[in-house]
């Protein structure tokens, strides 16, 4: 599917989204690069076109259903036919405060983009993709969706919802020709920690870990290959795979371990 795909990528202006867009273009696909930042999306398109690829920009705030509806219409107009690959990648980071002190503004912001952005994409694009003979949906979640960390409540909840939605959609798409994949990385070398709403202590830790994380280009390649194979889950890194398995064998132990390690590293503050 990733070869010569007609793809729509949200959050294509940077990080994993830009890596997806460029890798799809390298595989001879045409790409609609969607992002809330038009300038960032234009830079992605410039990089693709300079390499001989085909892409366009469609501004989109995935938290707004009307924007995603417009994105679908614009994609059909650009391709001259329905797209056959959707990558729900747009996301934000937030953390550093315990439940009860987070505030509903951050809850609404994170869930609006990370969860409802994916809901909007799946709900609006699913009928379009079903109309093609073969198609794919890739939802970018996180290992935080199954390995919840302290002081990351909204982020963990949003990513857990993306995993659940992807599993539901995958079951519904059996026999339709639409392959659904959910991507659950740990740390990836992006700027999400600096661009999100994360308190100074945790953001410094997250930024250090991200700097040592997997390159977004590797995540994109692994995810596209997995969708081509019809794989539902992608854990790009070894630590994500190990945590996934251990969580299913001893969930309470993993939760206690996360609490202990967070205190040890100074991420949580109980004063």
Secondary structure, DSSP 4 states (H G I P E B T S, - for coil): --TT-EEEEETTTSHHHHHHHHHHHHTT-EEEEEES-HHHHHHHHHHHHHTT-EEEEEE--TTSHHHHHHHHHHHHHHHSS--SEEEE-----EESS-TTTS-HHHHHHHIIIIIHHHHHHHHHHHHHHHTSSSEEEEEE--GGGTS--TT-HHHHHHHHHHHHHHHHHHHHTTTTTEEEEEE--S-BSSSHHHHSEE-HHHHHHHHHHHHTSB-HHHHHHHHHHHHHHT-SEE--SHHHHHHHHHHHH-HHHHHHHHHHHHHHTT-----
